[in-house]
């Protein structure tokens, strides 16, 4: 019985540590549209400095000309790691990307992406 309890506790501790290791990092990204046209943000991607981009926000939203819109996201890795973020957006008939990073996410939880093309 004692061995079974020890094994159960060890498995629970391992699962708990694994879940913590895979927890994302909460960030607020402000989209600053300095253009004279409305943009539509199509998706937001994030990655660690050694990883590959993964989409972390898929809901389209609009940012009017000369306006700012903030969105809260959760990345795909913990805040202890530096991150890169990028957003895919549409302006007129063109689809473009804006990116920033690496960001020291353990310190900087608020990021501004400037749209000025």
N, C-alpha and C positions, 0 to 999 in steps of 0.2 A: 504494500500500500504506500509506504514512504517513498519508494523508488518511483512509483507512478506519479505521485504529487510533485516530486523533484523534476521529472521529465516534463510534466504539464507546465510547471513554472518556467522551465528553460525555454520551452516552445513559445509560451506567451511573451517572455522577455525578448526573444528573437523577433517575433512578429511585431512587437511594439517598436523595437529599434529600426526594423526595416521600414515600417510605416513612417516613422519620423524622418528617415533618410530620404524618402521619396516625396515628402511634403513639399509643396510649391512655396514660392515667395510672393507675398502680396505686394503689388505695386500700383501706383496711380500714375497713369500716363495722360498728360494734357496735350491735346492736339491744337496747335496754334496756327490757324489758317491765315497767313498774311497775303493771300492772293485776292484778286477781285472777283473770284468765282467760287461757287459752292463746291465742296468736295464730299465724296462718299467714302468713308473708311469701310473696306470690305472685310479685312481680317487683321488680327494682330498675332505675330509670331514671336517666340522667345527661344533662346538657346544659351547654354553655358559657353564659355570661351572655347571649349574643346568639343562641344556637341554639335548637333545639326538642328536647324530651325524646326519647331513644332508649333502648330497653330494653337493658341490659347484663348482666342476670342473670335467668334465667327459671325456675330450679329452685326449687320450693316447699320451704320448711323451716319448722319450728315453733320457737317461743320460749315456754317455759313461763312461768306467772305468777311474777313476781319474779325472773326469770332474765335473763341476757345471753347473746347469741350473736354472734360476730364472723364476718363473711364478707369474703373478699378479692374485689375486682372490678377490672376494667379499664374505664375510661371510654372514650368515643369520640373524645376529643381529648387533646392533650398536656398535661403538667403546668404548662406556662408560662401556661395560661389559667385564670382562675377558673371553677369549676364549681358547678352546683346538682345535688343528688341528691334523689331521692324514692323511696319504697317504697310499693307497694300491698300492703295486708295485709287479712286477714279476721279479725274477732273476733266470735264468735257467728255471726249471720246477716248482719252488716254488713260491707261492704267499704269501706275507708278508705285515705287517703294520709297519709304523714308526710314532711316535706321539710326540707332544710337548704341554705342557700347565700345568697349566693355564698361559696365556700370558696376560700381561696388555696392551691390544691393543690400549688404549688411548695414550700410550707412545711409545710402540714398534711396528712399522709397518713393520719391516723387520725380518724375521724368517729364521733360517737355520735348515733343517732336515738332519741329518747325516745318511748316509747309509754305514755301515761298517761291515756287517756280512759276 
